[in-house]
Amino acid sequence: MLSAAKAWGGLATRRLARFHSTACSTLHTQLDSSLSRGTRRIQELFDQRQVLTLERGIGTHLGKDSKLWGTGSFDVGVYPDLPAIMKWSDFLDFKKLRKTGKPQEVEKLRSESAAGGEEGVLVRTCGIQLRGHEQLRRRLLLRAGMNEDGQMAARVRTADALLLVSGSHPLRHVLAWSGVLQDSVSALRLAHSLREQGLLPPQTSLWAVANPLVDAADSLERKVSAGAEVILTQPPLIYSKFESWLYGIDRLGMAGKAKIVVGIPMLTSSRSMQFWLELCSSAGQDSANLALAPFLRAEQHGPAAVQSFVHKYTSELIDRVLQLPGVAGLHIMPVSRQGRDLAYQLAKDGCLQPRMHGSHTDATASSA
């Protein structure tokens, strides 16, 4: 009787082991297939044409860009991750201080998921801000649409990609010298590790940012080495600096290792140009006044002249940037109602139509 029980136990153990082995093999095959599908989706998108991404509205601006998104011009929607505290005066605002906790974060993602639907590639920004390693780990999972155990959050669309940024919390500038803060490179490494552990979906693409107006070209190497597959740049407001940076990363071979997507803000006035110069830490540069001057001149001739000028300025900038070597696409950033109106008009005028690789070369050859 005892020997029969031992034999049955051994048989059951062997069957369980075979089942476990088969289940693990099936799971790994599914994960590999998922990774392949996810990687192919974004890779094929960039292989087909120069990609257009749109910075989507969040919070009180959620849904206000639906008409612009509905033009069908955009392949990718990028949702920002803004801190409640963005400037020193915010520390005195009790309502903003209350928003620094975790509650309602999942509900915000559910609202964004419902408003954005299932169309296009979904990219969520993950701001590092003042987060330590464990806080950042939880934030990465949350922004990906996952619970802390790696399971999908209910009614939250899973992100196709995470865009890792250091963030704009004012204390980052104070503590920058300390060396204790996480940066985008450490965040990329952590996200890569979470993906390997299976806590982040294996198809999650990792994106990062660059500021060509102040960054050295070789600073991009660290981000690409840490796993960045796509780089979104700050806008080429001072074009000569941007062009020099772009040629510098091309010489280093970075454009062949990561897709470069250039930020294009919808500038509608001298005030908006000044805002972006300050945001890009470039307002104090000698060339900043030259970038600002044409907006000031247009404003001397009234609103109609400004409207005509900003349309011409933006459409020409789009064409100019897309003809540069190594540019894989554009990231359109309308941060106001006027900016959304300008972007919508550009889309209706055909300035934001999908452009196949080599189309500029073909057009130049035919015109010659």
N, C-alpha and C positions, 0 to 999 in steps of 0.2 A: 504494500500500500504506500509506504513511504517512498520507495524507489519510483513508483508510478507518479507520485506527486512531484518528485524531483524532476522526472523526465518531462512532465507537463510544464513545470515551471521553466525548465530550460528551453523548451519549444516556444513558450510564450515570450520569453526574453529575446530569443533570436528573431521571432516575428516582429516584436516591438522595435528591435534594433533596425531590422530591414525597413519597417515603416518610417522610422525616424530618418534613416538615411535617404529614403525616397522623397519624403516630405521636404527635407533640407535641400536636396538636389532640385526639386521642383521650385522651391522658394527662390533659390539662387538664380535659376533660369528665368523666373518671372522678374526678379530684380534686374538682372542683366538686360532682359528684353525691354523693361521699362526705361532703364538708363539709355539703351540704344535708341528707343523711340524719342525720349526727351532730348537727347543730344542731337539726334538727326533733325528734329523739328526746328530747333533754333539754327543749327548749322545750315540746313537746307534753305532756310529763310534768307540768311546772309549770302549764301551761294547764288541764289536766284537774282537778287537785286540789292540796290542800296536801300536799307531798311529805314522806315520812318517810325519814330517812337513819340508818344505824346505824354507829357506830364499831366496826370489827371488831377482834378480838383478833389479835395477831401474836406471833412468838417462841414462848415457852412457853405462851402463851394461844391460839395458833392452833388453831381448830376447837372451842374450848370454848363458843363462842356459836352453834354450828350449830343447836341446838334453838330458840334465839331467832330466828335468821334463818329457820328453817323454818316459823315461824308465818305467813309470807307478809305480814307487816305492813309490810315495808320495801321501798322502791323502789330504794334506793342503799346500797351498802356503801363505807365510807371506811376506807382502810388507813393508819394513822399511819406516820411516818418518824422514829423516835426515835433520838437519838444515843447512842452507848455511854457518853459522858461527859455526865452530867446534873447532877452536883453536885461540889463541890470534893474530897470524899473519894474520888470515882471515879478521880482521878489517881493514887491509891495502890494501886488494884486492877489488878494486872498482867493479869488475864484480860480486864477491860474495855478496857484500853489496846490489847490485841491485836485487839480487834474494831473498831478505828477505821480499819483498812485496807479496801480495796475487795474483796478475795477473799470469795467466798461470797454476795455481794450478789445476783447473778443467781439463785443457787440458792434464796435466800430468796423471791424473786419467783415462782419456779417452784412452790415449796411453797405459797405463798399462792394462786396461780392454781389449783392442783390442789384445794386445800381449799375455795376459794370458788366454783368451777364457773363457769358462764356466765350464771347468773341475775342479773338486775338490772343497774343501772348501776354501773360500777366507777370509784371515785375513789381516786387515790393521792396522799397528802400528799408534798410535797417540801420538806424542811427546808433552809433556807439555811445555818444554823449559822455557821461561819467560812469558808465557801467563797468563793474568788475567782471572777472571771467565767468562766474556763475550767473550773474544777472544777464550778461551778454548771451550766454548759452540759451537761457530761457527766452530771451528776446528774439534770437534767430529762429527758434522753433515756432514761436508765436507768429512772426511775420511770414513764415513759410506756410502757415495755416495748420500747424500741428500742435498736438498736446505735448506735455513734457515727456510722455512715454513713447513718443514717436507715432501715435495714432492721429488720424486726421480729425481736426476740430469740426464739430457739427455745423453745417450750413455755412462753412467758410471755404471759398474756392482755394485750392492749393496753388501756391505761387510756382510759376515756371522758372523764375530766377529771383535771386536776392541781390540787391544793389547795396554794397557795404560802404558806408560813409562815416567819417569821424563825428560829424554833427556840429551844431551851432550853439551849444550851451555856452554861455559867457564864461563859466568857470574853466572851460577847457583852455582858454587863452592864458589864464592865471597859472594853471597847473602844468602847462605844456613842458616847462623846463624840468619838472620833477622826475619824469621817466616812469611814473606809476600808472599812467593812463593807457588803456588799450588803444590801438590805432587800427587803421583799415587792414594793414598787413596781418596783424595778430588775429583780427576778426575773420579774414579770409582763411587763415590756417585753421581756426576753430570750426568754421563752417565746413571746410573740407573734411575735417576729422569727424564731425557729426554726420556728414554724408556717408563716409566710409563705415561708420558704426550702424548705419541704417536708421538713425533717428531723423535725419532729413531725407526726403525722397531722393533716390539715386539720380533722378533726372533733373534735379535742381541745378540750374546754371548759376555761376557766381560772377557777379559784375562789380566793378569798382569805378572810381571817378579820378579825374586829373584836372589840374588847373594850368593850362599852357601859358597863362600870363605871368605866373610866378614860379612854377615848378621847373626844375632841370629835367632834360629829356631822360637822363639815366635813372631818375627817381621812379619811373614807371616799371623798371625791371623788377624791383622788389615785389610789386603787386602782381605782376604776371607770373613771377616765380612762385608766389604764394597761392596761385590758382585762379587769378582773374582771367576770365575768358572774353569779356566785353568791357571796354572802357568808355564811359560817358564823360565827355569833357565839358568844362565850363566854356562859355561862348568866346568866339574870336573877336572881342570888342576892339582890341588893338591888334590889327590883322598881321602886321609885320612880326610881332612876337609869337603869335599863334603859328604862323607859317614856318618860322625858324624852329619852333618846338616840334612841329610835325615832321619836318625834314630830319631833325635830329633823331627822333624815335625810329624813323624809317631807316636811317643809317645803322642804327643799333639792331635792326631786325625785329623790333617790337610789333610793327604793324602786321607782320606775318604770323605772330604768335597770339595776338588778341585782336578782336574787332574794334576799330576806333569809330565811335559814334559822337558826332560833334553837336554840342548844345547850341540851339538857336533861340534866343528869347524874342518875344514879340514886343519890340521897343516901340512905344507910341508917343513918346515925348522926351524932352531933355531930362526931365525928372526921372523917367524910367531908365534912361541910359546911365544917369548918375547913380541910381540905386544898384544897377548891375555892376558898375565899376567898383563900387564899395563892397559889394558882395564877393567880388573876385579879388579883393585886396589890391586893386589896381588904381584907385582914385588918385593916389599920390604920384603916380608915374608921369613923366614929362609928356608922354604921348596921349595921356587921358584927355587933355584939353582939345587935342586935335580930333579925337573920336567924338567929343561932345559938340564941337563947333557947328557941324552941319545941322544938327537938331535945333540949336539956338537960332541959326539963320532962318530956318524954315518957320519957326514960331513967330518971327517978326512979320510974316506975311499972312497970318491968320490960320484958323482951324483947317480950312480946305487945303491950304498949301502943306500943312503938317500931315494931313491924311494922305495926300498924294506922295509926299516925300517918304513917309515910313513904309508905304507899300513898295515903292521903287527900291528903297534901301534894303528891305528884307528879301525881296525876290532876287535882287542882284547878289546879295550875300549867299543865299541858298545855292544859286547857280555856281558861284565862284568856289564855294567850299566843296561841292560835290565833284568838281573837276580835279581836285587835288588827289595825288596818289595816296593810297592807304586809307582813304575815308570810306567806311563801310555803311554809313548812314547818318541821319540827323535826329536829334532829340529836340522836339518843339516844346517850348516852355511859355505858355500864355498864363500869366499870373494875375490877370485882371479881366474885367468884362471887355475893356477896350482891346486887350491882347487877344482874347478869344474871338472877338469880331474881326480883327486883322487876320488871324490864322484861318478863320472860316472863309474870308474873302480870297485869301491866297489859295486855299483848297479849291474854291469854285472857279478860280482863274486858271487852274491847272498847274500852279507852281509846286504843289505837293503831290503830284502824280508819281506812282512807282517808276523808278528809273533802273533799267537793266544795266548790268556791268558792261562798260564799253560803249554805251550810248553816246557819251560826250565825244569820244574819239571818232565814232562813226559820223556824228553830226559835223565835227570839225573837218573831217576828210571830204564830206560831200559838199560843204560850203567852199572848200578850197578848189 
